[in-house]
């Protein structure tokens, strides 16, 4: 499969934008046409998942499909088809004193292997984004979504076959839950150019440790909201509830709330009350528990590092903005962090000093998403600094090469 994908990647370098877009539209139509089959497969996955022990509702929610979510998947593929083609863009062109004209243009990475968990929409999003950026892809979803992903892949392949204009091996799917398949894939550096793991901390660490191939990591989302002493309490509460409760099982939901000591006695009682009404478990520092003594568990050192992906929130009172920033840079995962403040100096300091892929002023971290940023669908949120950072869309699935035009020059 990897060998075939490599051969396809060379053919994809010369496929036109029109062919790619027609293929994507056929793929979207086929997903829509086979929605009932995909939903049946998804119900089978969920039934098997519920038999496992200690499975959270948030985890089930990430796996569950319905007509609305399939509709969103179809629209995401169509949106990718309608986006600009990133391949062949001239980033820069210059002329040297010896007459050489040198250009820098975008090209595909080649073959990308994507290893992911839970959400079936990742299957269609990744296939669409890699196709649009002229990359061949090998998809390997988690065992908990095997039937959903298989049904979705079958539908996508039917659409691509109907279009009939792409090389065999453009989109590939590993249809086994055997973990040895992942270990073997990660040794195929002769054929695979990049690996993108998307899932829990354990998966990403395992891939990064085992891979012979460069890895673009979608690491865990330990995201923070800092309520500054100059914050508007109404705004802060609204943002906090959204960032924690709207969809707790995703990587851009906050896991820790930091509150300036001058605001804590005013803000904490009201926000904790509101969070409890939404069934959020609170784990607080000693200062938090002194302000709100009832129903707040004691936070441990481990809590500050933890991505709960559930209705659990750690809360800490800090003495200053400097302390908040220090906490975020130490315990966070460099994903998404926000400040609520009416003070422009505090806002700008936070933006400058917090070392994360996305940093917000007076807005929910839930916006860290390719679609919400206006970038279209995305494979994930990279917490690396190389080769991509933040939402990984079509632009981040490209690299570049230099093209040089001469008129007989030789180096002396």
C-alpha positions in Angstrom: 0.0 0.0 0.0 2.8 2.4 0.9 4.6 1.6 -2.3 1.5 2.2 -4.4 0.9 5.5 -2.5 4.4 6.6 -3.3 3.9 5.9 -7.0 0.6 7.8 -6.9 2.2 10.8 -5.2 4.4 11.4 -8.3 1.4 11.3 -10.5 -0.5 13.7 -8.3 2.2 16.3 -8.7 0.9 16.9 -12.3 -2.9 16.5 -11.6 -4.8 19.7 -12.4 -6.9 21.7 -9.9 -10.0 21.0 -11.9 -9.5 17.2 -11.7 -8.9 17.4 -7.9 -12.0 19.5 -7.4 -14.2 17.2 -9.5 -12.9 14.2 -7.6 -13.6 15.9 -4.2 -17.2 16.8 -5.3 -17.8 13.2 -6.3 -16.4 12.0 -3.0 -18.7 14.3 -1.1 -21.8 13.2 -3.1 -20.9 9.6 -2.5 -20.7 10.1 1.3 -24.1 11.7 1.2 -25.5 8.9 -0.9 -24.2 6.2 1.5 -25.2 8.1 4.7 -27.5 5.3 5.9 -24.8 2.7 5.6 -22.3 4.8 7.4 -24.8 5.5 10.2 -25.5 1.8 10.6 -21.8 1.1 10.9 -21.4 3.9 13.4 -24.2 2.4 15.6 -22.3 -0.9 15.6 -19.1 0.9 16.8 -21.0 2.7 19.6 -22.7 -0.5 20.7 -19.3 -2.2 21.0 -17.8 0.8 22.7 -20.5 0.8 25.4 -19.4 -2.7 26.4 -16.0 -1.3 27.5 -15.3 -0.2 31.0 -14.7 3.4 32.1 -15.8 5.0 28.8 -16.9 8.7 29.3 -19.9 10.3 27.6 -17.5 12.8 26.0 -15.6 9.9 24.3 -18.8 8.4 23.0 -19.8 11.9 21.7 -16.6 12.1 19.7 -17.4 8.9 18.0 -21.2 9.3 17.4 -22.5 10.2 14.0 -25.9 11.5 13.0 -27.4 13.0 9.9 -26.3 16.5 10.9 -22.7 15.5 11.4 -22.6 13.6 8.1 -24.0 16.7 6.5 -21.2 18.7 8.0 -18.6 16.2 6.7 -20.1 16.4 3.2 -20.0 20.2 3.4 -16.4 20.2 4.6 -15.3 18.2 1.6 -17.2 20.5 -0.7 -15.5 23.5 1.0 -12.1 22.0 0.4 -13.0 21.6 -3.3 -14.0 25.2 -3.4 -10.8 26.5 -1.8 -7.8 27.7 -3.7 -5.2 25.2 -4.8 -2.0 25.7 -2.7 0.3 23.8 -5.2 2.5 25.7 -7.6 2.3 29.1 -5.9 5.4 31.2 -6.4 6.5 32.4 -3.0 9.4 34.4 -4.2 11.4 35.1 -7.3 14.7 36.9 -7.6 17.6 37.5 -9.9 21.3 37.0 -8.9 24.1 39.2 -10.3 25.3 36.3 -12.5 21.9 36.3 -14.2 20.4 33.2 -12.6 16.7 33.6 -11.8 15.7 31.7 -8.7 12.2 30.9 -7.6 10.6 29.3 -4.6 7.4 27.4 -5.2 5.0 25.2 -3.2 4.9 21.5 -3.8 3.2 18.5 -2.1 4.9 16.7 0.8 4.3 13.4 -1.0 2.9 10.5 1.0 1.3 11.4 4.4 0.3 8.7 6.9 -2.4 9.9 9.4 -3.0 7.8 12.5 -6.0 8.9 14.5 -8.6 8.0 17.1 -12.4 8.3 17.6 -13.9 10.8 15.3 -14.9 9.4 11.9 -15.0 12.9 10.3 -11.2 12.8 10.5 -11.3 10.2 7.7 -13.1 12.4 5.2 -11.4 15.6 6.3 -7.9 14.1 5.9 -8.7 12.5 2.6 -10.0 15.8 1.2 -7.2 17.9 2.5 -4.4 15.6 1.3 -6.0 15.3 -2.1 -6.4 19.0 -2.5 -2.8 19.5 -1.7 -1.8 16.7 -4.2 -0.6 14.3 -1.5 -1.3 10.6 -1.4 -2.6 9.5 2.0 -2.6 6.4 4.2 -5.4 6.5 6.8 -5.3 4.5 10.0 -8.2 5.1 12.3 -8.7 3.8 15.8 -10.3 0.4 16.6 -13.3 2.1 18.3 -14.4 3.5 14.9 -13.3 0.7 12.6 -16.7 0.0 11.1 -17.6 3.7 10.8 -14.3 4.5 9.1 -14.5 1.5 6.8 -18.0 2.4 5.6 -16.9 6.0 5.1 -13.8 5.0 3.2 -15.8 2.6 0.9 -18.2 5.5 0.1 -15.3 7.9 -0.6 -13.6 5.3 -2.9 -16.8 4.8 -4.9 -16.9 8.6 -5.4 -13.3 8.7 -6.5 -13.8 5.8 -8.8 -16.8 7.4 -10.4 -14.7 10.5 -11.0 -12.1 8.2 -12.5 -9.3 10.8 -12.9 -6.9 10.1 -10.0 -4.2 7.4 -9.8 -4.8 4.3 -7.8 -3.3 4.6 -4.4 -4.3 8.3 -3.9 -6.4 7.5 -0.8 -5.7 4.4 1.2 -7.1 2.9 4.4 -5.7 0.4 6.9 -8.7 -1.8 7.7 -7.3 -3.7 10.7 -7.3 -2.8 14.4 -4.1 -4.7 14.9 -1.6 -2.4 16.6 1.3 -4.1 14.9 0.2 -2.4 11.7 1.0 1.0 13.1 4.4 -0.1 14.2 5.2 -1.4 10.8 3.9 1.7 9.0 6.3 3.8 11.1 9.3 2.0 9.6 8.4 2.7 6.0 10.4 5.9 5.6 11.3 4.8 2.1 7.8 5.4 1.0 6.1 7.7 3.6 7.2 11.3 3.9 5.4 12.5 7.0 3.2 11.1 9.8 0.5 13.0 11.5 -0.9 11.4 14.7 -4.2 12.8 16.0 -5.7 11.5 19.2 -4.8 11.1 22.9 -1.5 11.8 24.5 -0.6 8.1 24.6 -1.1 7.6 20.9 1.0 10.7 20.0 3.9 9.8 22.3 3.9 6.3 21.0 4.0 7.4 17.4 6.7 10.1 18.1 8.9 7.5 19.9 8.6 4.7 17.3 8.6 6.6 14.0 11.5 6.7 11.6 9.5 9.2 9.6 9.1 12.9 10.5 6.1 13.5 12.7 3.8 16.6 12.9 2.3 16.2 16.4 -1.2 17.1 17.3 -0.4 17.0 21.0 -2.8 17.2 23.9 -4.9 20.3 24.5 -4.3 21.6 28.1 -5.9 25.0 27.4 -6.2 27.8 29.9 -8.5 30.8 30.5 -6.9 33.6 32.6 -9.3 36.1 34.2 -7.3 39.2 34.8 -7.9 41.8 37.5 -9.2 44.1 34.8 -11.7 41.6 33.4 -15.4 42.1 32.9 -17.0 39.4 35.0 -20.0 38.9 32.8 -17.8 38.4 29.7 -15.4 36.2 31.7 -18.2 33.9 32.9 -19.7 33.6 29.4 -16.4 32.7 27.9 -15.5 30.3 30.6 -18.8 28.4 30.3 -18.5 28.2 26.5 -14.8 27.1 26.6 -15.4 24.3 29.1 -19.0 23.1 28.6 -20.0 23.6 24.9 -18.0 20.5 23.9 -15.7 19.3 26.7 -14.3 16.3 24.8 -12.3 18.3 22.2 -8.7 19.6 22.3 -9.6 23.3 22.3 -11.8 23.2 25.4 -10.2 24.7 28.5 -8.9 22.4 31.3 -7.7 25.1 33.7 -9.2 28.4 34.9 -6.7 31.0 36.3 -8.1 34.0 38.2 -6.2 37.0 39.5 -6.2 37.3 43.3 -7.9 40.8 43.1 -10.8 39.3 41.1 -11.1 35.9 42.8 -13.5 36.7 45.7 -15.9 38.4 43.2 -15.6 36.1 40.3 -15.0 32.6 41.6 -18.3 32.1 43.6 -20.5 33.1 40.6 -18.5 31.1 37.9 -18.2 28.0 40.1 -21.9 28.1 40.8 -22.6 28.4 37.0 -20.2 25.6 36.2 -21.8 23.3 38.8 -25.1 23.9 37.3 -23.6 22.5 34.1 -22.4 19.4 36.1 -18.7 20.4 35.9 -16.5 18.9 38.6 -14.2 21.6 40.1 -10.7 20.9 41.4 -9.2 23.9 43.1 -6.1 25.2 44.7 -6.1 26.1 48.4 -7.0 29.7 47.8 -9.9 28.7 45.6 -11.2 26.3 48.2 -10.9 29.0 50.8 -13.2 31.2 48.7 -15.6 28.5 47.7 -15.4 25.8 50.4 -18.3 23.6 49.3 -18.1 21.1 46.5 -14.6 21.9 45.3 -12.1 19.0 45.3 -8.4 19.6 46.1 -6.3 20.0 42.9 -3.1 18.0 42.8 0.1 18.8 40.9 -1.0 16.2 38.3 -4.2 18.1 37.6 -2.4 21.1 36.2 -0.9 18.9 33.5 -4.1 16.9 32.7 -6.2 17.0 29.6 -9.5 15.8 31.0 -11.6 15.9 27.9 -14.6 15.8 30.2 -16.7 18.0 32.5 -13.8 18.6 34.9 -12.0 21.9 35.5 -8.9 22.8 37.5 -9.0 26.3 39.1 -6.1 28.3 40.5 -5.9 31.8 42.0 -2.7 33.6 40.9 -1.0 36.7 42.3 -0.2 38.4 39.0 -0.3 38.2 35.2 3.3 37.1 35.3 2.3 34.1 37.5 -0.5 33.2 35.1 1.8 33.3 32.1 4.4 31.2 34.0 1.7 28.6 34.9 0.5 28.4 31.3 4.0 28.0 29.8 4.9 25.4 32.4 1.8 23.2 32.6 0.1 23.9 29.2 0.5 22.0 26.0 1.1 25.1 23.8 -2.2 24.7 22.1 -4.7 27.5 22.9 -4.9 29.9 25.8 -7.0 33.0 26.5 -7.1 36.1 28.7 -10.1 38.1 29.6 -9.1 41.7 30.4 -10.1 45.3 29.6 -6.5 46.4 29.9 -4.6 46.7 26.6 -1.2 46.4 28.2 -2.1 43.2 30.0 -3.6 41.8 26.8 -0.5 42.6 24.7 1.8 41.1 27.3 -0.3 37.9 27.3 -0.2 37.7 23.5 3.6 38.2 23.5 4.6 36.0 26.3 2.3 33.0 26.1 4.1 30.3 24.0 1.1 28.7 22.3 -0.1 28.0 18.8 -3.2 30.2 19.4 -3.5 33.0 21.9 -6.8 34.9 22.6 -7.9 38.1 24.1 -11.5 38.2 25.3 -12.7 35.2 23.2 -13.2 31.4 23.8 -10.4 29.0 23.0 -13.1 26.9 21.2 -12.4 28.9 18.0 -9.1 27.1 17.4 -10.3 25.3 14.3 -9.5 25.5 10.7 -13.1 26.2 9.7 -13.5 28.9 12.4 -10.3 30.5 11.3 -11.5 30.7 7.8 -8.9 28.2 6.6 -11.3 25.4 5.7 -11.2 21.8 7.1 -8.1 20.8 9.0 -6.3 17.6 10.0 -5.7 18.8 13.5 -4.0 21.5 15.6 -0.2 21.1 15.6 1.5 22.0 18.9 4.9 21.7 17.2 6.8 24.7 15.9 8.2 22.7 12.9 6.9 22.1 10.2 3.4 23.5 11.0 1.8 25.2 14.0 -1.9 25.6 14.8 -4.6 24.4 12.4 -3.1 22.0 9.8 -4.9 22.7 6.5 -3.9 22.5 2.9 -1.2 25.1 3.2 0.5 23.2 6.0 0.4 20.0 3.8 2.8 21.5 1.4 6.6 22.1 1.3 8.6 24.0 -1.3 11.4 23.6 -3.8 13.7 26.0 -5.6 13.5 26.4 -9.4 16.5 28.0 -11.1 16.6 29.4 -14.7 19.9 30.0 -16.3 21.5 30.9 -19.7 24.6 28.8 -19.5 26.1 30.0 -16.2 28.8 27.9 -14.6 30.3 28.3 -11.1 33.9 29.3 -11.0 
